[in-house]
Amino acid sequence: MYKVNETCIGCGACTGVCPEVFDLNDDGLAENIIGEVPAELEAAAQEAAEACPVGAIVNE
């Protein structure tokens, strides 16, 4: 499961790469919008994690 941790700076890189899994909340920080990532979105979620400049997305 991909999870955004507290180091998020709200840059939006993850939402640009994988908007099906990540979105910015009212505070301007990224959050997961689904629980388990379906197989067809796994590569995009991993790409979003790799695009994060502060490493705020982890796959637990």
PDB file of N, CA, C and O in Angstrom, chain B, residues numbered from 101:
ATOM      1  N   MET B 101       0.845  -1.186   0.000  1.00  0.00           N
ATOM      2  CA  MET B 101       0.000   0.000   0.000  1.00  0.00           C
ATOM      3  C   MET B 101       0.888   1.246   0.000  1.00  0.00           C
ATOM      4  O   MET B 101       1.787   1.376   0.831  1.00  0.00           O
ATOM      5  N   TYR B 102       0.634   2.139  -0.917  1.00  0.00           N
ATOM      6  CA  TYR B 102       1.393   3.386  -0.990  1.00  0.00           C
ATOM      7  C   TYR B 102       0.800   4.377  -0.002  1.00  0.00           C
ATOM      8  O   TYR B 102      -0.414   4.568   0.067  1.00  0.00           O
ATOM      9  N   LYS B 103       1.689   5.002   0.761  1.00  0.00           N
ATOM     10  CA  LYS B 103       1.246   5.931   1.788  1.00  0.00           C
ATOM     11  C   LYS B 103       2.108   7.188   1.748  1.00  0.00           C
ATOM     12  O   LYS B 103       3.323   7.114   1.562  1.00  0.00           O
ATOM     13  N   VAL B 104       1.470   8.340   1.923  1.00  0.00           N
ATOM     14  CA  VAL B 104       2.183   9.615   1.975  1.00  0.00           C
ATOM     15  C   VAL B 104       2.505   9.902   3.437  1.00  0.00           C
ATOM     16  O   VAL B 104       1.618   9.874   4.290  1.00  0.00           O
ATOM     17  N   ASN B 105       3.771  10.176   3.725  1.00  0.00           N
ATOM     18  CA  ASN B 105       4.133  10.450   5.118  1.00  0.00           C
ATOM     19  C   ASN B 105       4.228  11.951   5.389  1.00  0.00           C
ATOM     20  O   ASN B 105       3.929  12.772   4.522  1.00  0.00           O
ATOM     21  N   GLU B 106       4.647  12.291   6.603  1.00  0.00           N
ATOM     22  CA  GLU B 106       4.628  13.679   7.071  1.00  0.00           C
ATOM     23  C   GLU B 106       5.681  14.568   6.432  1.00  0.00           C
ATOM     24  O   GLU B 106       5.693  15.773   6.684  1.00  0.00           O
ATOM     25  N   THR B 107       6.567  14.012   5.610  1.00  0.00           N
ATOM     26  CA  THR B 107       7.579  14.846   4.972  1.00  0.00           C
ATOM     27  C   THR B 107       7.077  15.513   3.693  1.00  0.00           C
ATOM     28  O   THR B 107       7.822  16.260   3.060  1.00  0.00           O
ATOM     29  N   CYS B 108       5.833  15.258   3.304  1.00  0.00           N
ATOM     30  CA  CYS B 108       5.256  15.846   2.092  1.00  0.00           C
ATOM     31  C   CYS B 108       5.335  17.376   2.148  1.00  0.00           C
ATOM     32  O   CYS B 108       5.026  17.997   3.165  1.00  0.00           O
ATOM     33  N   ILE B 109       5.763  17.964   1.015  1.00  0.00           N
ATOM     34  CA  ILE B 109       5.843  19.427   0.918  1.00  0.00           C
ATOM     35  C   ILE B 109       4.752  20.009   0.010  1.00  0.00           C
ATOM     36  O   ILE B 109       4.698  21.220  -0.207  1.00  0.00           O
ATOM     37  N   GLY B 110       3.888  19.141  -0.516  1.00  0.00           N
ATOM     38  CA  GLY B 110       2.780  19.607  -1.337  1.00  0.00           C
ATOM     39  C   GLY B 110       3.156  20.066  -2.723  1.00  0.00           C
ATOM     40  O   GLY B 110       2.490  20.939  -3.279  1.00  0.00           O
ATOM     41  N   CYS B 111       4.207  19.503  -3.303  1.00  0.00           N
ATOM     42  CA  CYS B 111       4.653  19.946  -4.631  1.00  0.00           C
ATOM     43  C   CYS B 111       3.709  19.498  -5.740  1.00  0.00           C
ATOM     44  O   CYS B 111       3.662  20.130  -6.796  1.00  0.00           O
ATOM     45  N   GLY B 112       2.962  18.434  -5.526  1.00  0.00           N
ATOM     46  CA  GLY B 112       1.998  17.958  -6.512  1.00  0.00           C
ATOM     47  C   GLY B 112       2.561  17.018  -7.558  1.00  0.00           C
ATOM     48  O   GLY B 112       1.844  16.627  -8.479  1.00  0.00           O
ATOM     49  N   ALA B 113       3.826  16.643  -7.443  1.00  0.00           N
ATOM     50  CA  ALA B 113       4.413  15.732  -8.430  1.00  0.00           C
ATOM     51  C   ALA B 113       3.634  14.425  -8.509  1.00  0.00           C
ATOM     52  O   ALA B 113       3.378  13.922  -9.603  1.00  0.00           O
ATOM     53  N   CYS B 114       3.263  13.882  -7.380  1.00  0.00           N
ATOM     54  CA  CYS B 114       2.558  12.595  -7.365  1.00  0.00           C
ATOM     55  C   CYS B 114       1.182  12.701  -8.019  1.00  0.00           C
ATOM     56  O   CYS B 114       0.747  11.780  -8.710  1.00  0.00           O
ATOM     57  N   THR B 115       0.511  13.803  -7.804  1.00  0.00           N
ATOM     58  CA  THR B 115      -0.816  13.968  -8.402  1.00  0.00           C
ATOM     59  C   THR B 115      -0.725  14.143  -9.909  1.00  0.00           C
ATOM     60  O   THR B 115      -1.645  13.771 -10.637  1.00  0.00           O
ATOM     61  N   GLY B 116       0.371  14.705 -10.375  1.00  0.00           N
ATOM     62  CA  GLY B 116       0.584  14.849 -11.811  1.00  0.00           C
ATOM     63  C   GLY B 116       0.856  13.514 -12.483  1.00  0.00           C
ATOM     64  O   GLY B 116       0.451  13.292 -13.624  1.00  0.00           O
ATOM     65  N   VAL B 117       1.541  12.631 -11.776  1.00  0.00           N
ATOM     66  CA  VAL B 117       1.899  11.322 -12.322  1.00  0.00           C
ATOM     67  C   VAL B 117       0.774  10.308 -12.146  1.00  0.00           C
ATOM     68  O   VAL B 117       0.500   9.519 -13.050  1.00  0.00           O
ATOM     69  N   CYS B 118       0.124  10.327 -10.990  1.00  0.00           N
ATOM     70  CA  CYS B 118      -0.878   9.291 -10.686  1.00  0.00           C
ATOM     71  C   CYS B 118      -2.079   9.876  -9.932  1.00  0.00           C
ATOM     72  O   CYS B 118      -2.246   9.611  -8.741  1.00  0.00           O
ATOM     73  N   PRO B 119      -2.908  10.662 -10.609  1.00  0.00           N
ATOM     74  CA  PRO B 119      -4.055  11.287  -9.940  1.00  0.00           C
ATOM     75  C   PRO B 119      -5.125  10.287  -9.511  1.00  0.00           C
ATOM     76  O   PRO B 119      -6.017  10.632  -8.737  1.00  0.00           O
ATOM     77  N   GLU B 120      -5.046   9.066 -10.000  1.00  0.00           N
ATOM     78  CA  GLU B 120      -6.007   8.037  -9.590  1.00  0.00           C
ATOM     79  C   GLU B 120      -5.742   7.552  -8.166  1.00  0.00           C
ATOM     80  O   GLU B 120      -6.624   6.978  -7.527  1.00  0.00           O
ATOM     81  N   VAL B 121      -4.524   7.784  -7.670  1.00  0.00           N
ATOM     82  CA  VAL B 121      -4.147   7.306  -6.334  1.00  0.00           C
ATOM     83  C   VAL B 121      -3.893   8.452  -5.361  1.00  0.00           C
ATOM     84  O   VAL B 121      -4.183   8.326  -4.171  1.00  0.00           O
ATOM     85  N   PHE B 122      -3.355   9.572  -5.850  1.00  0.00           N
ATOM     86  CA  PHE B 122      -2.966  10.681  -4.973  1.00  0.00           C
ATOM     87  C   PHE B 122      -3.691  11.969  -5.349  1.00  0.00           C
ATOM     88  O   PHE B 122      -3.981  12.222  -6.518  1.00  0.00           O
ATOM     89  N   ASP B 123      -3.977  12.777  -4.326  1.00  0.00           N
ATOM     90  CA  ASP B 123      -4.589  14.088  -4.522  1.00  0.00           C
ATOM     91  C   ASP B 123      -4.063  15.004  -3.431  1.00  0.00           C
ATOM     92  O   ASP B 123      -3.538  14.534  -2.422  1.00  0.00           O
ATOM     93  N   LEU B 124      -4.200  16.299  -3.626  1.00  0.00           N
ATOM     94  CA  LEU B 124      -3.825  17.253  -2.587  1.00  0.00           C
ATOM     95  C   LEU B 124      -5.040  17.542  -1.715  1.00  0.00           C
ATOM     96  O   LEU B 124      -6.141  17.756  -2.223  1.00  0.00           O
ATOM     97  N   ASN B 125      -4.835  17.546  -0.403  1.00  0.00           N
ATOM     98  CA  ASN B 125      -5.941  17.811   0.519  1.00  0.00           C
ATOM     99  C   ASN B 125      -6.122  19.317   0.720  1.00  0.00           C
ATOM    100  O   ASN B 125      -5.450  20.118   0.070  1.00  0.00           O
ATOM    101  N   ASP B 126      -7.017  19.694   1.609  1.00  0.00           N
ATOM    102  CA  ASP B 126      -7.305  21.111   1.860  1.00  0.00           C
ATOM    103  C   ASP B 126      -6.107  21.881   2.393  1.00  0.00           C
ATOM    104  O   ASP B 126      -6.048  23.104   2.267  1.00  0.00           O
ATOM    105  N   ASP B 127      -5.151  21.173   2.988  1.00  0.00           N
ATOM    106  CA  ASP B 127      -3.939  21.809   3.500  1.00  0.00           C
ATOM    107  C   ASP B 127      -2.857  21.926   2.425  1.00  0.00           C
ATOM    108  O   ASP B 127      -1.780  22.466   2.677  1.00  0.00           O
ATOM    109  N   GLY B 128      -3.150  21.416   1.224  1.00  0.00           N
ATOM    110  CA  GLY B 128      -2.197  21.471   0.133  1.00  0.00           C
ATOM    111  C   GLY B 128      -1.160  20.366   0.140  1.00  0.00           C
ATOM    112  O   GLY B 128      -0.168  20.431  -0.586  1.00  0.00           O
ATOM    113  N   LEU B 129      -1.390  19.352   0.961  1.00  0.00           N
ATOM    114  CA  LEU B 129      -0.470  18.229   1.048  1.00  0.00           C
ATOM    115  C   LEU B 129      -1.076  17.003   0.381  1.00  0.00           C
ATOM    116  O   LEU B 129      -2.297  16.856   0.326  1.00  0.00           O
ATOM    117  N   ALA B 130      -0.220  16.127  -0.123  1.00  0.00           N
ATOM    118  CA  ALA B 130      -0.697  14.930  -0.811  1.00  0.00           C
ATOM    119  C   ALA B 130      -1.293  13.933   0.170  1.00  0.00           C
ATOM    120  O   ALA B 130      -0.908  13.860   1.337  1.00  0.00           O
ATOM    121  N   GLU B 131      -2.242  13.173  -0.345  1.00  0.00           N
ATOM    122  CA  GLU B 131      -2.844  12.088   0.414  1.00  0.00           C
ATOM    123  C   GLU B 131      -3.296  11.009  -0.548  1.00  0.00           C
ATOM    124  O   GLU B 131      -3.513  11.263  -1.732  1.00  0.00           O
ATOM    125  N   ASN B 132      -3.435   9.801  -0.025  1.00  0.00           N
ATOM    126  CA  ASN B 132      -3.974   8.692  -0.805  1.00  0.00           C
ATOM    127  C   ASN B 132      -5.471   8.888  -0.938  1.00  0.00           C
ATOM    128  O   ASN B 132      -6.135   9.269   0.027  1.00  0.00           O
ATOM    129  N   ILE B 133      -6.008   8.635  -2.114  1.00  0.00           N
ATOM    130  CA  ILE B 133      -7.457   8.722  -2.271  1.00  0.00           C
ATOM    131  C   ILE B 133      -8.078   7.346  -2.445  1.00  0.00           C
ATOM    132  O   ILE B 133      -9.300   7.219  -2.529  1.00  0.00           O
ATOM    133  N   ILE B 134      -7.236   6.309  -2.499  1.00  0.00           N
ATOM    134  CA  ILE B 134      -7.727   4.935  -2.484  1.00  0.00           C
ATOM    135  C   ILE B 134      -6.857   4.134  -1.539  1.00  0.00           C
ATOM    136  O   ILE B 134      -5.745   4.548  -1.209  1.00  0.00           O
ATOM    137  N   GLY B 135      -7.357   2.993  -1.102  1.00  0.00           N
ATOM    138  CA  GLY B 135      -6.580   2.139  -0.204  1.00  0.00           C
ATOM    139  C   GLY B 135      -5.558   1.333  -0.983  1.00  0.00           C
ATOM    140  O   GLY B 135      -4.488   1.835  -1.327  1.00  0.00           O
ATOM    141  N   GLU B 136      -5.890   0.093  -1.255  1.00  0.00           N
ATOM    142  CA  GLU B 136      -4.991  -0.766  -2.019  1.00  0.00           C
ATOM    143  C   GLU B 136      -4.942  -0.304  -3.470  1.00  0.00           C
ATOM    144  O   GLU B 136      -5.976  -0.032  -4.080  1.00  0.00           O
ATOM    145  N   VAL B 137      -3.753  -0.220  -4.006  1.00  0.00           N
ATOM    146  CA  VAL B 137      -3.565   0.202  -5.399  1.00  0.00           C
ATOM    147  C   VAL B 137      -3.811  -1.007  -6.300  1.00  0.00           C
ATOM    148  O   VAL B 137      -3.158  -2.038  -6.139  1.00  0.00           O
ATOM    149  N   PRO B 138      -4.741  -0.893  -7.243  1.00  0.00           N
ATOM    150  CA  PRO B 138      -4.990  -2.004  -8.158  1.00  0.00           C
ATOM    151  C   PRO B 138      -3.762  -2.268  -9.038  1.00  0.00           C
ATOM    152  O   PRO B 138      -2.948  -1.375  -9.278  1.00  0.00           O
ATOM    153  N   ALA B 139      -3.651  -3.488  -9.503  1.00  0.00           N
ATOM    154  CA  ALA B 139      -2.485  -3.906 -10.289  1.00  0.00           C
ATOM    155  C   ALA B 139      -2.234  -2.997 -11.485  1.00  0.00           C
ATOM    156  O   ALA B 139      -1.083  -2.720 -11.821  1.00  0.00           O
ATOM    157  N   GLU B 140      -3.292  -2.535 -12.126  1.00  0.00           N
ATOM    158  CA  GLU B 140      -3.121  -1.703 -13.312  1.00  0.00           C
ATOM    159  C   GLU B 140      -2.586  -0.302 -12.995  1.00  0.00           C
ATOM    160  O   GLU B 140      -2.158   0.410 -13.904  1.00  0.00           O
ATOM    161  N   LEU B 141      -2.604   0.099 -11.730  1.00  0.00           N
ATOM    162  CA  LEU B 141      -2.078   1.409 -11.329  1.00  0.00           C
ATOM    163  C   LEU B 141      -0.765   1.310 -10.558  1.00  0.00           C
ATOM    164  O   LEU B 141      -0.190   2.328 -10.174  1.00  0.00           O
ATOM    165  N   GLU B 142      -0.295   0.090 -10.335  1.00  0.00           N
ATOM    166  CA  GLU B 142       0.913  -0.131  -9.535  1.00  0.00           C
ATOM    167  C   GLU B 142       2.132   0.591 -10.122  1.00  0.00           C
ATOM    168  O   GLU B 142       2.877   1.235  -9.383  1.00  0.00           O
ATOM    169  N   ALA B 143       2.339   0.494 -11.414  1.00  0.00           N
ATOM    170  CA  ALA B 143       3.498   1.136 -12.043  1.00  0.00           C
ATOM    171  C   ALA B 143       3.417   2.652 -11.923  1.00  0.00           C
ATOM    172  O   ALA B 143       4.430   3.304 -11.670  1.00  0.00           O
ATOM    173  N   ALA B 144       2.233   3.220 -12.101  1.00  0.00           N
ATOM    174  CA  ALA B 144       2.058   4.673 -11.990  1.00  0.00           C
ATOM    175  C   ALA B 144       2.264   5.135 -10.550  1.00  0.00           C
ATOM    176  O   ALA B 144       2.854   6.191 -10.323  1.00  0.00           O
ATOM    177  N   ALA B 145       1.789   4.365  -9.580  1.00  0.00           N
ATOM    178  CA  ALA B 145       1.983   4.714  -8.168  1.00  0.00           C
ATOM    179  C   ALA B 145       3.463   4.671  -7.814  1.00  0.00           C
ATOM    180  O   ALA B 145       3.950   5.534  -7.084  1.00  0.00           O
ATOM    181  N   GLN B 146       4.178   3.680  -8.322  1.00  0.00           N
ATOM    182  CA  GLN B 146       5.622   3.583  -8.077  1.00  0.00           C
ATOM    183  C   GLN B 146       6.348   4.751  -8.730  1.00  0.00           C
ATOM    184  O   GLN B 146       7.279   5.307  -8.149  1.00  0.00           O
ATOM    185  N   GLU B 147       5.929   5.123  -9.929  1.00  0.00           N
ATOM    186  CA  GLU B 147       6.535   6.269 -10.614  1.00  0.00           C
ATOM    187  C   GLU B 147       6.296   7.553  -9.811  1.00  0.00           C
ATOM    188  O   GLU B 147       7.186   8.398  -9.706  1.00  0.00           O
ATOM    189  N   ALA B 148       5.099   7.694  -9.249  1.00  0.00           N
ATOM    190  CA  ALA B 148       4.789   8.866  -8.422  1.00  0.00           C
ATOM    191  C   ALA B 148       5.683   8.901  -7.190  1.00  0.00           C
ATOM    192  O   ALA B 148       6.170   9.963  -6.803  1.00  0.00           O
ATOM    193  N   ALA B 149       5.899   7.745  -6.577  1.00  0.00           N
ATOM    194  CA  ALA B 149       6.773   7.675  -5.403  1.00  0.00           C
ATOM    195  C   ALA B 149       8.197   8.086  -5.775  1.00  0.00           C
ATOM    196  O   ALA B 149       8.855   8.809  -5.027  1.00  0.00           O
ATOM    197  N   GLU B 150       8.663   7.629  -6.919  1.00  0.00           N
ATOM    198  CA  GLU B 150      10.009   7.967  -7.368  1.00  0.00           C
ATOM    199  C   GLU B 150      10.123   9.435  -7.773  1.00  0.00           C
ATOM    200  O   GLU B 150      11.209  10.010  -7.704  1.00  0.00           O
ATOM    201  N   ALA B 151       9.021  10.044  -8.191  1.00  0.00           N
ATOM    202  CA  ALA B 151       9.030  11.455  -8.588  1.00  0.00           C
ATOM    203  C   ALA B 151       9.002  12.407  -7.398  1.00  0.00           C
ATOM    204  O   ALA B 151       9.298  13.592  -7.547  1.00  0.00           O
ATOM    205  N   CYS B 152       8.654  11.905  -6.233  1.00  0.00           N
ATOM    206  CA  CYS B 152       8.563  12.770  -5.051  1.00  0.00           C
ATOM    207  C   CYS B 152       9.949  13.280  -4.676  1.00  0.00           C
ATOM    208  O   CYS B 152      10.849  12.483  -4.411  1.00  0.00           O
ATOM    209  N   PRO B 153      10.131  14.606  -4.650  1.00  0.00           N
ATOM    210  CA  PRO B 153      11.467  15.150  -4.376  1.00  0.00           C
ATOM    211  C   PRO B 153      11.935  14.968  -2.940  1.00  0.00           C
ATOM    212  O   PRO B 153      13.125  15.107  -2.658  1.00  0.00           O
ATOM    213  N   VAL B 154      11.022  14.661  -2.033  1.00  0.00           N
ATOM    214  CA  VAL B 154      11.421  14.485  -0.626  1.00  0.00           C
ATOM    215  C   VAL B 154      11.197  13.048  -0.143  1.00  0.00           C
ATOM    216  O   VAL B 154      11.365  12.764   1.043  1.00  0.00           O
ATOM    217  N   GLY B 155      10.824  12.152  -1.041  1.00  0.00           N
ATOM    218  CA  GLY B 155      10.643  10.747  -0.651  1.00  0.00           C
ATOM    219  C   GLY B 155       9.504  10.527   0.320  1.00  0.00           C
ATOM    220  O   GLY B 155       9.582   9.669   1.200  1.00  0.00           O
ATOM    221  N   ALA B 156       8.433  11.311   0.158  1.00  0.00           N
ATOM    222  CA  ALA B 156       7.315  11.239   1.113  1.00  0.00           C
ATOM    223  C   ALA B 156       6.350  10.088   0.848  1.00  0.00           C
ATOM    224  O   ALA B 156       5.447   9.851   1.651  1.00  0.00           O
ATOM    225  N   ILE B 157       6.517   9.378  -0.245  1.00  0.00           N
ATOM    226  CA  ILE B 157       5.612   8.265  -0.572  1.00  0.00           C
ATOM    227  C   ILE B 157       6.349   6.958  -0.360  1.00  0.00           C
ATOM    228  O   ILE B 157       7.394   6.715  -0.963  1.00  0.00           O
ATOM    229  N   VAL B 158       5.802   6.130   0.494  1.00  0.00           N
ATOM    230  CA  VAL B 158       6.401   4.825   0.789  1.00  0.00           C
ATOM    231  C   VAL B 158       5.413   3.731   0.446  1.00  0.00           C
ATOM    232  O   VAL B 158       4.200   3.926   0.520  1.00  0.00           O
ATOM    233  N   ASN B 159       5.938   2.588   0.073  1.00  0.00           N
ATOM    234  CA  ASN B 159       5.113   1.425  -0.219  1.00  0.00           C
ATOM    235  C   ASN B 159       5.251   0.462   0.951  1.00  0.00           C
ATOM    236  O   ASN B 159       6.273  -0.208   1.098  1.00  0.00           O
ATOM    237  N   GLU B 160       4.230   0.398   1.768  1.00  0.00           N
ATOM    238  CA  GLU B 160       4.271  -0.452   2.974  1.00  0.00           C
ATOM    239  C   GLU B 160       3.593  -1.764   2.727  1.00  0.00           C
ATOM    240  O   GLU B 160       3.530  -2.605   3.624  1.00  0.00           O
TER     241      GLU B 160
END
